């Protein structure tokens, strides 16, 4: 196998180990800097990349996908969009040399808490309040005032970590409760404004301390009128003591303000199942919320029997309710193949990265795709190729028949270049420095 070729299994394996370099080599980075001043007539930036490796189709043997074909192309980027894809011109002197690296859609972290992290500050291990989630709420009420003093800076550092792993977009939950009030949200607004040229986000107004357990209602109502995208929630029964009351409030607030819904659901017993079923009912009563409603974690799906899993997955798919899963949680394995079978939108994220809830979380959603592939035995070329959609927000270069569907002219230039060489010698030389092209700019 040539060094510029790679099997899907090897790519996923290396990605999970953190060995696939999402970066420009030093020479390429220098070329990118040299082009940074080029502008188009309306002030936007333009680049021409040569030797860009793109997936072009599947190779079959006896009806089974056994390999993924790639070819080299020139890709022109203008005003933050892919302007054209053309035959490769390896001798072009006015182009940035991508060195045969594989271009993929930039990654998307769809469940993270940018607003409260220890990342970027001196190391602190996980803290545990006594009394489960309510004990953690009490702990947060003590430590948040101090954390808020530097939360903008630490959010920016966490964004930089995500970018170093190829992610240029995130869905972030942000605390809205009587301790932080709206300060956590406003601090995160500042961080996102500072990173707006290279990173995008959608925000969830998250009542971490309960909607009614602490009086978060007035702050949620105020946040709902601001530039956020989803109304959040957490364990309506175990925190607020009332499934219907909390879900009804959340649904109505979302409807009144034309927002989506994304609810943390950790409860894995009867109350968890009742919460899922009640949310399905409410979304079916309000079709405008279909494809705008999500359950994060939803651990109960991993606890119920297979027959019930099928039934709930079918209902979730029909109602357009997505699942945002952190994949494994302890010994709990989510039924992601069953969810896919019923067309449930499944996404993933790192959740906590070095905070008082967890010291784990690498910042890589590609690692999540690797873990999913291992958990569910996705070892064939076809299934491995489909696993990538977990990291890219369901965007794949090839459709299920192997027809190229990405990138196309007019697509946003939100991409990542990966050194996909499977040579052991090449892997050992891959630099930890990472970079990605997005929004028409070279970010490094």
Secondary structure, 3 states (H helix, E strand, C coil): CCCCCCCHHHHHHHHHCCCCECCCCHHHHHHHHHHCCCECCCCCEEEEEEEEEEEEEEEEECCEEEEEEEEEEEEEEECCEEEEEEECCCCCCCCEECCCCEEEECEEEEEECCCCCCCCCCCCCCCCCCCHHHHHHHHHHHHHHHHCCCHHHHHHHHHHHHHHCCEEEEEEEEECECCCECHHHHHHHHHHHHCCCCCEEEEEEECCCCCCCCCCHHHHHHHHCCCCCEEEEECHHHHHCCHHHHHHHHHHHHHHHCCEEEEEECCCCHHHHHHHHHHHHHHHHCHHHCCCEEEEECHHHHCCCHHHHHHHHHHHHHHCEEEEECCCECCECCCHHHHHHCCCCEEECCECCCCCCCCCCCCCHHHHHHHHHHHCCCCCHHHHHHHCHHHHCCCCCECCCCCECCCCCCCECCEEEEECCCCHHHHHHCCCCCCEEECCEEEC
